Amino acid sequence: MRLDRPPRFSRDAARSSAHHHVLRADIGPAEAHVWVLEEDIVRLMVLPDGLVHEPRTWAIAPGLAELPPEGRDRQDLSGFSLPAHTLIARDGELCIRTRDLELTITLDGLRCRWLVRQGTDWLPAAEDRATQAWNFGWWDERVYHYLARHRDEQYFGLGERAGSADRHGQRYRMCNLDPMGYDARSTDPLYKHIPFYLSRRRSSGACIGLFYDTLAECTFDMGREMDNYHGHYRHFVAEHGDLDLYMIGGQGPADITARYTWLTGRPAFMPKWSIGYSGSTMSYTDAPDAQARMQEFLDRCAEHDIPCDSFHLSSGYTSIDGKRYVFHWNREKFPDPAAFVRSYLDQGVRLCANIKPALLHDHPRFAEAAAAGLLVQDADGQPTAVQFWDDTGAYLDFTNPATLDWWKARVTEALLEPGIASTWNDNNEYEIWSPQSRIHGFGQSRPAIELRPLQTLLMMQASQQAQQAHAPDERPWLISRSGAPGMQRHVQTWSGDNYTSWDTLRWNIRMGLGLAVSGVSNTGHDIGGFSGPAPEPELLLRWVQHGIFLPRFSIHSWNDDRTVNEPWMYPQITPMIRALIALRVRLTPYLYQLLWRSHSAYAPIIRPTFHDFPADAQCWEENDDMLLGADLLVPSVVEPGATTRRVWLPAGADWCDFWSGQRHAGGQWITLDAPLMSDRPPLLARAGSAIPLNVAQAHFARQDDARGFQVFPPAHGEAVSECFEDDGHSTAWSRGAHGFWRLGQEATADALRLTVGRVGPTPPAATPLQLRVPQADGRTLAITGARVLDEATDGGWRVLTVQPD
């Protein structure tokens, strides 16, 4: 129904409840629904024709690790606290106020304004455009939302996007594609579909999160488009579905990101070995002597004594005449898969096998899958032909329960039973463009193009369930290139097939941080660059110096000249790369603590500096810096020929050089030395932190572990640091088999006291602990909760070995 004026809405008291308000239009069928879900989450659904077009959601999973494959009823409110709130009707407006959010709706035209509470103040955070904010028959059948845009606004998130961290003035198409060799400065769209962003006003600092719960292809115009008739605006357009908007408040970006992550599901707690160095290259498994090349990797790791926890087994193991056939082992390359897998496991290296969700038309099991109706189909019931890996094939339809069962059986028999430890869910962008293609839809057939990202989510969930069923006492590790909201419940990810260049190194940093702001922080990049020319030694080394601080650390490539990015690619830098990977091993307890915090507290593992320091205006400006957790500041070198790195120290904390302990006041620029041939890249620690370390020597095929803390004392006051401990791989932690080291610091002008504690359901064993304290600190040092066994010095550090009580 087309309208010649905006409808006026009124509250339908008969259909409303204490937490759900229903608004009906005076002309036409339009409705709006407002749910007060939490003190900091208010949901608004606008239905121009009064109908819900997508009754299920696969994103909303408050605090949950999993949803049913068929999704969650969009009206299901379980898991939400549904708090009491204030409802005020006044002068043609309806005002809904919680502790943290205020939504005021002008009933003429349904114009909405959102305020957020920061401290004792209520600050404007977002508002609809004054003209035609919603699609009440103005245009077509798509979903529209127009908001006013202020010149001082900044926008962050939208998953992994190319270019600047601040999305203001840009336009993005959210449509999963495989843009191999993309330009990290400009290519759009990319691999992931995450329609969430953080909006901030520079003038007031007010922040609010906006999440549009849709799996439809959509566009975000963040101010690139202008129209004199409507003033400055930004807008969202989705091709299908409903306008279902979650507005998220909080005291700053950290609250909002954590709350959005909680809303879309608990990040998976993966085994400790998932954050170790993972070898990879397409070249090995594509070679005719693939098994020999794979053995060569182990031999070279042993030769250079390079610790390695896993290896990404590229899809060449499934090849027939150069094409890929998922679940098919090429027996000419790998005559005995189980023996091959065992040769890796014997060296402590787990294999993560590449799997793809499409069957080429000549796949050995294509006819079987087609006959069983497991493939995406045209209207005539025949499999929809798509371009895939140098030929045509058809995608598996994971909205069919029979496909889920078939997939899990294939993962189990082809990979898990021979000993493969992990699945690498790849090429899962589901590039289906025909409107004629249909999916099963769990019994409700529908066009495939309406739910393309859902197939990706269901693929990773099915792979995860197969791994859990096969080894129920082990925590699964999965990787996926593509994804959608909720992917953090299942997988670790990376930024896809990047191009080898200095530009990519710089802009991938911002891409990863944008994804972390959007709830997915267990991520990384193909270190060294995947596609294009081989990296020169300087670029490869700088990339490794950054990559060791990412949750996913894998050197992966498909170079044009068929060279391979490996730690020993250039002999002149191999010792540095070996030392950097050893540093990664040394930092593993800190990374594992961050993995635990991500799972237990929804705290991003990597994050932009504004996440922890929102009051520092400089942190909101474009930069190449990255926080690893709350306590390490990583200022990577991203320019050729540079031997120093200028970095802004966020105000609100003092910062210490990780290598010397030298203290710097926050709120200033400093320049750090950054020589290329160094295993000590620029790195700063927050004063008051104690970074848990593995102080044992790092070796290939031997995983020694001895705990220590590198202490960066505060100038004054108290601080506490923790380190999560369990067996590192099993589900026993969930039954109480875990605990924490706790290190307290009390500092005065003259004295520093360190308190060692072991807490939790199963406290760590009272094994000796190493404490590293800067010699330059100079204050009287006392230790409680442990006795000193030994003291030595090491390059400006007092190294105390203590025996905990």
Solvent accessible surface area in square Angstrom, and as a share of the most:
residue,aa,sasa,rsa
1,M,155,0.69
2,R,170,0.62
3,L,23,0.12
4,D,140,0.73
5,R,102,0.37
6,P,70,0.44
7,P,0,0.00
8,R,100,0.37
9,F,1,0.00
10,S,67,0.43
11,R,87,0.32
12,D,31,0.16
13,A,73,0.56
14,A,100,0.78
15,R,110,0.40
16,S,19,0.13
17,S,49,0.31
18,A,88,0.68
19,H,45,0.20
20,H,34,0.15
21,H,3,0.01
22,V,1,0.01
23,L,0,0.00
24,R,88,0.32
25,A,11,0.09
26,D,80,0.42
27,I,50,0.25
28,G,25,0.24
29,P,58,0.36
30,A,3,0.02
31,E,11,0.05
32,A,0,0.00
33,H,16,0.07
34,V,0,0.00
35,W,5,0.02
36,V,0,0.00
37,L,1,0.00
38,E,12,0.05
39,E,47,0.21
40,D,17,0.09
41,I,0,0.00
42,V,3,0.02
43,R,3,0.01
44,L,1,0.01
45,M,1,0.00
46,V,2,0.01
47,L,4,0.02
48,P,52,0.33
49,D,54,0.28
50,G,21,0.21
51,L,111,0.55
52,V,53,0.31
53,H,97,0.43
54,E,12,0.06
55,P,75,0.47
56,R,76,0.28
57,T,4,0.02
58,W,16,0.06
59,A,4,0.03
60,I,3,0.02
61,A,0,0.00
62,P,8,0.05
63,G,18,0.17
64,L,73,0.36
65,A,61,0.47
66,E,72,0.32
67,L,10,0.05
68,P,65,0.41
69,P,34,0.22
70,E,73,0.33
71,G,1,0.01
72,R,16,0.06
73,D,65,0.34
74,R,12,0.04
75,Q,85,0.38
76,D,52,0.27
77,L,32,0.16
78,S,66,0.42
79,G,53,0.51
80,F,20,0.08
81,S,77,0.49
82,L,54,0.27
83,P,22,0.14
84,A,98,0.76
85,H,39,0.17
86,T,65,0.38
87,L,66,0.33
88,I,72,0.37
89,A,84,0.65
90,R,103,0.38
91,D,147,0.76
92,G,28,0.27
93,E,35,0.16
94,L,8,0.04
95,C,3,0.02
96,I,1,0.01
97,R,89,0.33
98,T,9,0.05
99,R,137,0.50
100,D,5,0.03
101,L,1,0.01
102,E,12,0.05
103,L,1,0.01
104,T,2,0.01
105,I,0,0.00
106,T,37,0.22
107,L,22,0.11
108,D,83,0.43
109,G,17,0.17
110,L,0,0.00
111,R,69,0.25
112,C,0,0.00
113,R,66,0.24
114,W,1,0.00
115,L,36,0.18
116,V,0,0.00
117,R,60,0.22
118,Q,37,0.17
119,G,42,0.40
120,T,133,0.77
121,D,83,0.43
122,W,64,0.22
123,L,35,0.17
124,P,80,0.50
125,A,2,0.01
126,A,6,0.05
127,E,38,0.17
128,D,0,0.00
129,R,9,0.03
130,A,76,0.59
131,T,56,0.33
132,Q,64,0.28
133,A,7,0.06
134,W,3,0.01
135,N,8,0.04
136,F,9,0.04
137,G,21,0.20
138,W,45,0.16
139,W,72,0.25
140,D,60,0.31
141,E,171,0.77
142,R,90,0.33
143,V,15,0.09
144,Y,16,0.06
145,H,0,0.00
146,Y,21,0.08
147,L,2,0.01
148,A,16,0.12
149,R,22,0.08
150,H,54,0.24
151,R,181,0.66
152,D,33,0.17
153,E,3,0.01
154,Q,1,0.01
155,Y,0,0.00
156,F,7,0.03
157,G,0,0.00
158,L,0,0.00
159,G,1,0.01
160,E,2,0.01
161,R,1,0.00
162,A,8,0.06
163,G,8,0.08
164,S,33,0.21
165,A,28,0.21
166,D,23,0.12
167,R,0,0.00
168,H,43,0.19
169,G,25,0.24
170,Q,64,0.28
171,R,107,0.39
172,Y,12,0.05
173,R,97,0.35
174,M,0,0.00
175,C,3,0.02
176,N,2,0.01
177,L,38,0.19
178,D,52,0.27
179,P,26,0.16
180,M,101,0.45
181,G,24,0.23
182,Y,6,0.02
183,D,66,0.34
184,A,2,0.02
185,R,117,0.43
186,S,77,0.50
187,T,35,0.21
188,D,53,0.27
189,P,11,0.07
190,L,1,0.01
191,Y,0,0.00
192,K,2,0.01
193,H,1,0.00
194,I,1,0.00
195,P,0,0.00
196,F,1,0.00
197,Y,4,0.02
198,L,1,0.00
199,S,1,0.01
200,R,17,0.06
201,R,41,0.15
202,R,107,0.39
203,S,91,0.59
204,S,51,0.33
205,G,21,0.20
206,A,1,0.01
207,C,2,0.01
208,I,0,0.00
209,G,0,0.00
210,L,0,0.00
211,F,1,0.00
212,Y,2,0.01
213,D,7,0.04
214,T,9,0.05
215,L,16,0.08
216,A,3,0.03
217,E,50,0.22
218,C,1,0.01
219,T,24,0.14
220,F,2,0.01
221,D,1,0.01
222,M,2,0.01
223,G,9,0.08
224,R,143,0.52
225,E,65,0.29
226,M,131,0.59
227,D,52,0.27
228,N,142,0.73
229,Y,182,0.69
230,H,44,0.20
231,G,42,0.40
232,H,59,0.26
233,Y,4,0.02
234,R,1,0.01
235,H,11,0.05
236,F,2,0.01
237,V,11,0.07
238,A,0,0.00
239,E,60,0.27
240,H,54,0.24
241,G,25,0.24
242,D,9,0.04
243,L,6,0.03
244,D,1,0.01
245,L,0,0.00
246,Y,4,0.02
247,M,0,0.00
248,I,0,0.00
249,G,0,0.00
250,G,6,0.06
251,Q,85,0.38
252,G,6,0.06
253,P,1,0.01
254,A,35,0.27
255,D,64,0.33
256,I,0,0.00
257,T,3,0.02
258,A,26,0.21
259,R,58,0.21
260,Y,3,0.01
261,T,5,0.03
262,W,36,0.12
263,L,0,0.00
264,T,0,0.00
265,G,0,0.00
266,R,64,0.23
267,P,13,0.08
268,A,20,0.15
269,F,13,0.06
270,M,2,0.01
271,P,0,0.00
272,K,46,0.20
273,W,30,0.10
274,S,4,0.03
275,I,2,0.01
276,G,10,0.10
277,Y,6,0.02
278,S,4,0.02
279,G,0,0.00
280,S,5,0.03
281,T,1,0.01
282,M,21,0.09
283,S,14,0.09
284,Y,2,0.01
285,T,0,0.00
286,D,45,0.23
287,A,13,0.10
288,P,121,0.76
289,D,76,0.39
290,A,0,0.00
291,Q,60,0.27
292,A,60,0.46
293,R,63,0.23
294,M,0,0.00
295,Q,77,0.34
296,E,68,0.30
297,F,3,0.01
298,L,4,0.02
299,D,73,0.38
300,R,72,0.26
301,C,0,0.00
302,A,56,0.43
303,E,116,0.52
304,H,49,0.22
305,D,44,0.23
306,I,0,0.00
307,P,11,0.07
308,C,8,0.05
309,D,22,0.11
310,S,1,0.00
311,F,0,0.00
312,H,0,0.00
313,L,0,0.00
314,S,1,0.01
315,S,5,0.03
316,G,0,0.00
317,Y,0,0.00
318,T,2,0.01
319,S,6,0.04
320,I,59,0.30
321,D,138,0.72
322,G,47,0.45
323,K,43,0.18
324,R,13,0.05
325,Y,3,0.01
326,V,6,0.03
327,F,19,0.08
328,H,56,0.25
329,W,17,0.06
330,N,21,0.11
331,R,142,0.52
332,E,163,0.73
333,K,23,0.10
334,F,0,0.00
335,P,87,0.55
336,D,72,0.37
337,P,8,0.05
338,A,38,0.30
339,A,34,0.26
340,F,4,0.02
341,V,1,0.00
342,R,133,0.48
343,S,39,0.25
344,Y,1,0.00
345,L,74,0.37
346,D,104,0.54
347,Q,65,0.29
348,G,27,0.26
349,V,0,0.00
350,R,64,0.23
351,L,1,0.00
352,C,0,0.00
353,A,0,0.00
354,N,4,0.02
355,I,1,0.00
356,K,7,0.03
357,P,0,0.00
358,A,4,0.03
359,L,0,0.00
360,L,1,0.01
361,H,95,0.43
362,D,70,0.36
363,H,10,0.04
364,P,86,0.54
365,R,75,0.27
366,F,35,0.15
367,A,79,0.61
368,E,74,0.33
369,A,0,0.00
370,A,31,0.24
371,A,95,0.73
372,A,60,0.47
373,G,23,0.22
374,L,4,0.02
375,L,3,0.02
376,V,1,0.01
377,Q,51,0.23
378,D,45,0.23
379,A,83,0.64
380,D,107,0.56
381,G,35,0.33
382,Q,111,0.49
383,P,31,0.20
384,T,7,0.04
385,A,77,0.60
386,V,15,0.09
387,Q,129,0.57
388,F,15,0.06
389,W,65,0.23
390,D,118,0.61
391,D,29,0.15
392,T,55,0.32
393,G,3,0.03
394,A,1,0.01
395,Y,8,0.03
396,L,0,0.00
397,D,2,0.01
398,F,0,0.00
399,T,1,0.00
400,N,15,0.08
401,P,66,0.41
402,A,48,0.37
403,T,0,0.00
404,L,14,0.07
405,D,92,0.48
406,W,22,0.08
407,W,0,0.00
408,K,53,0.22
409,A,43,0.33
410,R,28,0.10
411,V,0,0.00
412,T,33,0.19
413,E,74,0.33
414,A,11,0.09
415,L,0,0.00
416,L,8,0.04
417,E,112,0.50
418,P,27,0.17
419,G,26,0.25
420,I,5,0.02
421,A,32,0.25
422,S,0,0.00
423,T,0,0.00
424,W,5,0.02
425,N,0,0.00
426,D,11,0.06
427,N,17,0.09
428,N,0,0.00
429,E,4,0.02
430,Y,0,0.00
431,E,50,0.23
432,I,3,0.02
433,W,123,0.43
434,S,40,0.26
435,P,86,0.54
436,Q,110,0.49
437,S,0,0.00
438,R,81,0.29
439,I,6,0.03
440,H,70,0.31
441,G,13,0.13
442,F,48,0.20
443,G,52,0.50
444,Q,137,0.61
445,S,69,0.45
446,R,47,0.17
447,P,33,0.21
448,A,3,0.02
449,I,43,0.22
450,E,35,0.16
451,L,8,0.04
452,R,12,0.04
453,P,9,0.05
454,L,1,0.00
455,Q,3,0.01
456,T,0,0.00
457,L,6,0.03
458,L,4,0.02
459,M,0,0.00
460,M,0,0.00
461,Q,10,0.04
462,A,1,0.01
463,S,0,0.00
464,Q,12,0.05
465,Q,42,0.19
466,A,3,0.02
467,Q,11,0.05
468,Q,72,0.32
469,A,84,0.65
470,H,83,0.37
471,A,35,0.27
472,P,94,0.59
473,D,89,0.46
474,E,70,0.32
475,R,12,0.05
476,P,25,0.15
477,W,3,0.01
478,L,0,0.00
479,I,0,0.00
480,S,0,0.00
481,R,5,0.02
482,S,0,0.00
483,G,0,0.00
484,A,0,0.00
485,P,3,0.02
486,G,0,0.00
487,M,0,0.00
488,Q,11,0.05
489,R,9,0.03
490,H,2,0.01
491,V,3,0.02
492,Q,0,0.00
493,T,0,0.00
494,W,2,0.01
495,S,2,0.01
496,G,0,0.00
497,D,11,0.06
498,N,0,0.00
499,Y,88,0.33
500,T,6,0.03
501,S,30,0.19
502,W,38,0.13
503,D,55,0.29
504,T,3,0.02
505,L,1,0.00
506,R,62,0.23
507,W,27,0.09
508,N,1,0.00
509,I,3,0.02
510,R,21,0.08
511,M,1,0.00
512,G,4,0.04
513,L,11,0.06
514,G,7,0.06
515,L,1,0.01
516,A,0,0.00
517,V,5,0.03
518,S,1,0.00
519,G,6,0.06
520,V,4,0.02
521,S,8,0.05
522,N,17,0.09
523,T,2,0.01
524,G,0,0.00
525,H,2,0.01
526,D,0,0.00
527,I,0,0.00
528,G,0,0.00
529,G,0,0.00
530,F,6,0.03
531,S,12,0.08
532,G,3,0.03
533,P,65,0.41
534,A,29,0.22
535,P,0,0.00
536,E,76,0.34
537,P,37,0.23
538,E,38,0.17
539,L,3,0.02
540,L,0,0.00
541,L,0,0.00
542,R,3,0.01
543,W,1,0.00
544,V,0,0.00
545,Q,8,0.03
546,H,2,0.01
547,G,0,0.00
548,I,0,0.00
549,F,1,0.00
550,L,1,0.01
551,P,1,0.00
552,R,3,0.01
553,F,1,0.01
554,S,0,0.00
555,I,1,0.01
556,H,3,0.02
557,S,0,0.00
558,W,47,0.17
559,N,0,0.00
560,D,99,0.51
561,D,85,0.44
562,R,137,0.50
563,T,56,0.33
564,V,14,0.08
565,N,2,0.01
566,E,24,0.11
567,P,1,0.00
568,W,16,0.06
569,M,35,0.16
570,Y,46,0.17
571,P,107,0.67
572,Q,104,0.46
573,I,2,0.01
574,T,7,0.04
575,P,80,0.50
576,M,41,0.18
577,I,0,0.00
578,R,54,0.20
579,A,26,0.20
580,L,0,0.00
581,I,0,0.00
582,A,21,0.17
583,L,14,0.07
584,R,1,0.00
585,V,33,0.19
586,R,66,0.24
587,L,0,0.00
588,T,22,0.13
589,P,4,0.03
590,Y,9,0.03
591,L,3,0.01
592,Y,1,0.00
593,Q,18,0.08
594,L,14,0.07
595,L,2,0.01
596,W,31,0.11
597,R,108,0.40
598,S,7,0.05
599,H,25,0.11
600,S,41,0.26
601,A,36,0.28
602,Y,24,0.09
603,A,18,0.14
604,P,10,0.06
605,I,4,0.02
606,I,2,0.01
607,R,13,0.05
608,P,13,0.08
609,T,5,0.03
610,F,7,0.03
611,H,12,0.05
612,D,38,0.20
613,F,12,0.05
614,P,51,0.32
615,A,107,0.83
616,D,13,0.07
617,A,68,0.53
618,Q,59,0.26
619,C,4,0.03
620,W,4,0.01
621,E,63,0.28
622,E,74,0.33
623,N,45,0.23
624,D,14,0.07
625,D,7,0.03
626,M,2,0.01
627,L,0,0.00
628,L,0,0.00
629,G,0,0.00
630,A,37,0.29
631,D,32,0.17
632,L,0,0.00
633,L,0,0.00
634,V,2,0.01
635,P,0,0.00
636,S,9,0.06
637,V,7,0.04
638,V,8,0.05
639,E,85,0.38
640,P,82,0.51
641,G,59,0.57
642,A,24,0.19
643,T,84,0.49
644,T,66,0.39
645,R,29,0.11
646,R,140,0.51
647,V,0,0.00
648,W,42,0.15
649,L,0,0.00
650,P,1,0.00
651,A,43,0.33
652,G,78,0.75
653,A,17,0.13
654,D,45,0.23
655,W,0,0.00
656,C,2,0.01
657,D,24,0.13
658,F,5,0.02
659,W,46,0.16
660,S,58,0.37
661,G,12,0.12
662,Q,111,0.49
663,R,84,0.31
664,H,32,0.14
665,A,58,0.45
666,G,22,0.21
667,G,31,0.30
668,Q,68,0.30
669,W,100,0.35
670,I,23,0.12
671,T,85,0.50
672,L,17,0.08
673,D,115,0.60
674,A,1,0.01
675,P,69,0.43
676,L,47,0.23
677,M,101,0.45
678,S,18,0.12
679,D,53,0.28
680,R,134,0.49
681,P,6,0.04
682,P,9,0.06
683,L,0,0.00
684,L,0,0.00
685,A,0,0.00
686,R,56,0.20
687,A,17,0.13
688,G,11,0.10
689,S,4,0.03
690,A,2,0.01
691,I,1,0.00
692,P,3,0.02
693,L,0,0.00
694,N,11,0.06
695,V,27,0.15
696,A,24,0.19
697,Q,132,0.59
698,A,13,0.10
699,H,52,0.23
700,F,19,0.08
701,A,51,0.40
702,R,129,0.47
703,Q,122,0.54
704,D,59,0.30
705,D,84,0.43
706,A,42,0.33
707,R,17,0.06
708,G,0,0.00
709,F,1,0.01
710,Q,8,0.03
711,V,0,0.00
712,F,0,0.00
713,P,3,0.02
714,P,15,0.10
715,A,48,0.37
716,H,140,0.62
717,G,36,0.34
718,E,139,0.62
719,A,24,0.19
720,V,98,0.57
721,S,14,0.09
722,E,53,0.24
723,C,1,0.00
724,F,2,0.01
725,E,27,0.12
726,D,29,0.15
727,D,77,0.40
728,G,6,0.06
729,H,70,0.31
730,S,11,0.07
731,T,32,0.19
732,A,24,0.19
733,W,42,0.15
734,S,68,0.44
735,R,166,0.61
736,G,23,0.22
737,A,43,0.33
738,H,25,0.11
739,G,0,0.00
740,F,27,0.11
741,W,7,0.02
742,R,97,0.35
743,L,1,0.01
744,G,12,0.11
745,Q,2,0.01
746,E,78,0.35
747,A,6,0.05
748,T,79,0.46
749,A,90,0.70
750,D,109,0.57
751,A,42,0.32
752,L,2,0.01
753,R,99,0.36
754,L,0,0.00
755,T,53,0.31
756,V,9,0.05
757,G,22,0.21
758,R,79,0.29
759,V,45,0.26
760,G,37,0.35
761,P,88,0.55
762,T,71,0.41
763,P,59,0.37
764,P,15,0.10
765,A,71,0.55
766,A,39,0.30
767,T,72,0.42
768,P,70,0.44
769,L,1,0.01
770,Q,39,0.17
771,L,0,0.00
772,R,21,0.08
773,V,4,0.02
774,P,9,0.06
775,Q,82,0.36
776,A,97,0.75
777,D,36,0.19
778,G,72,0.69
779,R,34,0.13
780,T,97,0.57
781,L,33,0.16
782,A,35,0.27
783,I,32,0.16
784,T,49,0.28
785,G,25,0.24
786,A,12,0.09
787,R,150,0.55
788,V,75,0.43
789,L,87,0.43
790,D,83,0.43
791,E,83,0.37
792,A,52,0.40
793,T,90,0.52
794,D,74,0.38
795,G,71,0.69
796,G,36,0.34
797,W,6,0.02
798,R,69,0.25
799,V,17,0.10
800,L,5,0.02
801,T,39,0.23
802,V,0,0.00
803,Q,33,0.15
804,P,6,0.04
805,D,118,0.61
